[in-house]
């Protein structure tokens, strides 16, 4: 599963955890990031943001570890392209789970699109809680058509 710890969607975490439990398979949670060039100055000064990023990932997963204690969870956090990281990791998995923030249209986001087009294993694109809320409000207040990713 690819995880955006800035906005970890509960629906994505729930789907990935439930699929792992149902399959009896471990859940590998991956996070990659591209640090802006300005961070190199901080690294030179001894301020390493990678520790905080790894900590935020662990914090985001804590409730799910408690809810699914029978699911083995491994975490990995590294600098680099999230797309490349997930595509590479997909070679050793039976399913890749990524989130989708857009509630309308065919736009899935750069990471979901790249993984769907290049992974060698099935990919589940799960709408995030934010997208579901926008979709519900859209249906109630408008008749504008929009497509929705199915799992």
C-alpha positions in Angstrom: 0.0 0.0 0.0 1.2 3.5 -0.8 0.6 5.8 2.1 0.3 9.6 2.1 0.8 10.4 5.8 -0.1 14.0 5.2 -3.7 12.9 4.6 -3.9 9.2 5.3 -7.3 8.2 4.0 -9.2 5.9 6.4 -10.9 4.1 3.5 -7.5 3.3 1.9 -6.0 2.0 5.2 -9.2 0.1 6.0 -9.3 -1.5 2.5 -5.6 -2.5 2.6 -5.8 -3.9 6.1 -9.0 -5.9 5.4 -7.6 -7.3 2.2 -4.4 -8.4 4.0 -6.5 -10.0 6.7 -8.8 -11.7 4.2 -5.8 -13.0 2.2 -3.7 -14.0 5.2 -0.9 -11.9 3.6 1.4 -9.3 5.2 0.8 -5.6 4.5 3.7 -3.7 3.3 3.2 0.1 3.8 5.4 2.2 1.6 6.1 5.9 1.6 8.5 7.8 -0.6 9.0 11.5 -1.0 10.9 14.0 -3.0 12.6 16.5 -0.7 12.9 20.0 -2.1 16.4 21.2 -2.8 16.1 23.6 0.2 16.2 20.6 2.5 19.8 19.9 1.7 20.7 23.0 3.7 18.8 21.5 6.7 20.6 18.1 6.2 23.9 19.9 6.2 23.0 21.6 9.4 22.1 18.3 11.1 18.3 18.5 10.8 17.1 15.3 9.1 13.4 15.4 8.2 13.4 11.6 7.4 13.0 10.7 11.1 9.9 12.9 11.4 8.5 11.4 8.2 9.0 7.9 9.4 7.5 8.8 12.8 4.4 10.3 11.1 3.9 7.0 9.1 4.1 4.9 12.3 1.6 7.2 14.0 -0.8 7.0 11.1 -0.6 3.2 11.2 -1.0 2.7 15.0 -4.8 2.6 15.0 -4.8 0.1 12.2 -2.3 -2.2 13.9 -4.6 -2.2 16.9 -7.7 -2.9 14.9 -6.0 -5.6 12.8 -3.6 -7.3 15.2 -3.5 -10.5 13.1 -2.1 -8.6 10.1 1.6 -8.5 9.8 2.6 -4.9 8.9 6.0 -3.8 7.6 6.8 -0.2 7.0 9.3 1.4 4.7 10.0 5.1 4.2 12.6 6.4 1.7 13.4 9.4 -0.4 12.7 9.2 -4.1 9.8 8.8 -6.5 6.6 7.3 -4.9 5.6 6.0 -8.3 8.9 4.2 -8.9 8.9 2.8 -5.4 5.4 1.3 -5.6 6.0 0.0 -9.1 9.3 -1.7 -8.0 7.6 -3.1 -4.9 4.7 -4.4 -6.9 6.9 -7.1 -8.4 6.8 -9.0 -5.1 3.1 -8.6 -4.2 -0.3 -9.9 -5.1 -2.1 -6.5 -4.9 -1.1 -2.8 -4.7 -3.4 -0.4 -3.0 -3.3 3.3 -3.6 -5.7 6.2 -2.8 -7.6 8.5 -5.0 -8.5 12.0 -3.9 -10.5 13.1 -6.9 -14.2 12.3 -6.7 -15.1 13.2 -10.3 -13.8 12.6 -13.7 -11.1 10.1 -14.7 -8.2 11.8 -12.9 -6.7 9.5 -10.3 -3.6 11.4 -9.5 0.0 11.0 -10.7 0.9 8.1 -8.4 -2.3 6.1 -9.0 -2.0 6.6 -12.7 1.7 5.6 -12.9 1.1 2.5 -10.7 -2.0 1.4 -12.7 -0.1 1.7 -16.0 3.3 0.2 -15.0 2.7 -2.3 -12.1 2.9 -6.0 -13.0 0.3 -6.9 -10.4 -3.4 -5.9 -9.8 -3.9 -2.4 -8.5 -6.8 -1.3 -6.3 -7.5 2.5 -6.5 -9.5 3.3 -3.4 -11.3 6.6 -3.1 -10.2 8.4 0.1 -12.6 9.6 2.7 -12.2 13.2 1.4 -13.2 12.1 -2.1 -16.2 10.1 -0.8 -17.5 13.2 1.0 -17.1 15.4 -2.0 -18.9 12.7 -4.1 -21.8 12.5 -1.7 -22.3 16.3 -1.6 -22.0 16.3 -5.4 -24.8 13.8 -5.8 -27.1 15.6 -3.5 -26.6 19.1 -4.8 -26.0 18.7 -8.6 -26.9 16.6 -11.6 -23.4 17.1 -13.1 -22.1 13.6 -14.3 -18.9 12.2 -12.9 -17.2 8.9 -13.0 -16.0 7.0 -9.9 -13.2 4.5 -9.7 -14.5 1.0 -8.9 -12.5 -1.5 -6.9 
